[in-house]
Amino acid sequence: MHSTELRSKEEFERNPRAYDDSLTLKRNQLGVIRVFLGAYCAGMRDRASAEAVRNALLSEPNSNCPANRTIEWMLGSLRVHDAMGLFYEGGIPLGRIADHVRANNVHRKDLIGWLNQFAVPDDTADG
């Protein structure tokens, strides 16, 4: 019979990797971005690095940012399932993804529809 309770702290401490902080969240997030760039920007010449893309995605869109072309290419082909991964695993806030979709004139209905579900309409707006 399997227990449904979480095992004790002591049992976790016996695993040397359970509390290993050398694999930081940032490294994992960069890995996610790297995978997405490899999958969605494979044929792109001079694409920006994962670090440059992540830093740009975490910031307000800037038309002078060298990573914009790479972001536009990636968002233009990113599957919605992977957009969720960009948020959950890549650590990019949904609002920032929406900002960059807007700034790069990405008009993909599936991506926009997915993002819009997180928007809260103004109750005072006429409609």
Stockholm file with secondary structure:
# STOCKHOLM 1.0

chainA/1-127         MHSTELRSKEEFERNPRAYDDSLTLKRNQLGVIRVFLGAYCAGMRDRASAEAVRNALLSEPNSNCPANRTIEWMLGSLRVHDAMGLFYEGGIPLGRIADHVRANNVHRKDLIGWLNQFAVPDDTADG
#=GR chainA/1-127 SS CCCCSCCCHHHHHTSTTTTCCSSCHHHHHHHHHHHHHHHHSTTCTTCCCHHHHHHHHTSCCCTTCTTHHHHHHHHHHCCHHHHHHHHHTTCCCHHHHHHHHHHTTCCCHHHHHHHHTTCCCCTTSCC
#=GC SS_cons         CCCCSCCCHHHHHTSTTTTCCSSCHHHHHHHHHHHHHHHHSTTCTTCCCHHHHHHHHTSCCCTTCTTHHHHHHHHHHCCHHHHHHHHHTTCCCHHHHHHHHHHTTCCCHHHHHHHHTTCCCCTTSCC
//
